[in-house]
């Protein structure tokens, strides 16, 4: 499976990249997130419990199934006041 992964906001800044293509066998977004976080170092930022995600530009949960060619986005929870 080949996925286009995008990182937004603080994740983009921390990781030093806005997007990448990731190949592998991922049943759901949680499996992809674990794979990315296992790179260690700065990639641990994706272990945050409040992480938000989208699949093909639709907000979803980490249990969302993935298909070849999907576009996935990770971004931190937005807070304001």
N, C-alpha and C positions, 0 to 999 in steps of 0.2 A: 504494500500500500504506500502511496506517495501523498503526503499532505503539505499544504502551504500553511506555515505557522507564522502568525503575526504577534508581535509584542507591543504593548502600548504603555504610555505614560512612564511611570517609575521603572517598570520592567524593561522597557526599551533602553532607558538610560543606564540601568544597572548592568544589563547584559551586553550593551554596546552594539546591538543590532535591532533592526526594526522587523525583520522577517527572515525566514529560512525555509528550505524544503527539507522535510524529515521523511525518511523511508523506514518502514518496519511494519510489524503486525500488531496493531493496537485495536482492541475490541471497543474501547471507549475513551473518552477524554481523560479520565483518571489514569488509565494505563499510559497514555502519551505524557501526561504531566509527570508521572513517576519516572518515566524514562528520561525526560529532560532534566529533572531535579537530580537524578543519579549521576549527572556529569560532575557533581560536587562544586565546591567553590561558590562563585557568584550565582550559579544555577539553582542553589538552594532557595533563592528568593521565591521560586515557584512552589515551595512547600507551604506557603502561607495559607491558613485555613479560610481566609476571607477572599481568596482569589476568585475572580469572575471570569467567565468564558463565553464564547460564542462559536457556533458552528454554522458556516455559510451565512454569516451576518445575522443570525438569530440567536438571542440570548438562550443559554441552556445550562444544565447542570453537568457536573463531572461524570455522571452516569450516561450521558448522551453517546449513543453508538456512532462509530465513524465508518465512512466509506472511502474508497480510493478516490483521490482528487478533491477531497473536502478542503475548505479553507477554515482554519481554526484561529481564534484570537484569544489571548490571555491578557487580562488587565486587572490592576488592583481595584479594590472597592473605593468608590469616590466618596469622600466625606466633605462636608462643608459646614458653615455656620454663620 
